[in-house]
Amino acid sequence: MTAPAFGRALRPLWDLDPDGIFLNHGSFGACPKVVIAAQARIRAAMEAQPDVFFRRRVSLRDGPDTELRAAAARLARFVGCGDGTLAFVENATAGVQAALCAVDLAPGDRVLITSHTYNAVRLMVEARCRETGAVPVVAELPLPADAGEIVARFDAAGEGVRVAILDHITSPTAIVMPLERIVPRLKERGALVIVDGAHAVGHIPLDVPATGADWYTSNAHKWLYAPRGSAFLYAAPGVAPRTHPLVTSHYVEQGFPLSFDWVGTRDYSGWLAVPAAIDFHQGIDAEGLSAHVRRLLDLATATLEGLGAVSIAPMALCARMRSFALPQRRPAADDDVRELVGRLWERDRIQSMAVKFGSRLLLRVSGQAYVGEEDVRALGEALGRDGWPGR
């Protein structure tokens, strides 16, 4: 698929509500029709011959040369990995948890996260620390963001850390973290490194081994256009033998990554459709899409800053999303998020992502091939008409 244009002209390639405006690709993605069709064909085969499908196409009963392994190998090549270093998981949260469970934690061990860590991961770390006696350590990252200051905060918090969990692209603040400066420093101090790249694959150029991470996980169902429930976990050779699936099943003794392939009867069609998603992604003019998204984010920046909002990070630390702090007379509340997101959709048919971040109300805008400049202008008009809670 070679796109002659971007924006609303491409909306027919998706099943998105024709009456809606979608500025929140980053949360749940949007699967193109051609990928949905590929998944439907796989599901049809599964329903037509369940035994053949599960025993021959997915199960390891007849050996490791399964269609699932072939799909994983295609994804591994796409992200710069070698054979046998990548497993499918349901989402990046499951990938982080499998990696964290692979670390033997003892009382007093330090587990480093940041003030921008995804909430589910923060809760996971707190639970694991309660179980083991380890201690969660939070690196407070600056807002607005600055690459040099981010690195300095990691330097200050990284001494004596047993394992560090880093976002590649933060979820609420949409910051592309300078991993190339952070990871080597942590590794020099003896820390194991887990990278939560939930937003990375398909979003930015990605060479997973080059990040230096011990474990790296990412969602294919966001920016790579795969069906939901499609993600991967990479384990470097030094940690792969200790990396096990969260569910112990028949092939656990096969080791990483084969032990992740079969964890019982589930719908494997999303994982098997990942090659179709890669085909779609590679059919898009990458340079053209990058230029289109940059125009969208520049317009969003001018529009929202014109309403008094403040950009969370410079464009040098952004890719295809940008977050803005909305000005308020009082600290943000959870109800503010529900009111803003609900009103934008129910009245203006605009899907957006807002979050309470400390005392601030943040609004995140995602650029994508199917988003047009008129969609961004509509967001500005909606916010300019009634403002937002707490303004």
Secondary structure, 3 states (H helix, E strand, C coil): CCCCCCCHHHHHHECCCCCCEECCHHHHCCCEHHHHHHHHHHHHHHHHCHHHHHHHHHCCCCCCCCHHHHHHHHHHHHCCCCCCCEEEECCHHHHHHHHHHCCCCCCCCEEEEECCCCHHHHHHHHHHHHHHCCEEEEECCCCCCCHHHHHHHHHHHCCCEEEEEEECECCCCCCECCHHHHHHHHHHCCCEEEEECCCCECCECCCCHHHCCCEEEEECCCCCCCCCCCEEEEECCCCHHHCCCCCCCCCHHHCCCHHHHCCCCCCCHHHHCHHHHHHHHHCCCHHHHHHHHHHHHHHHHHHHHHCCCEECCCHHHCCCEEEEEECCCCCCCHHHHHHHHHHHHHHHCEECEEEEECCEEEEEEECCCCCCHHHHHHHHHHHHHHCCCCC
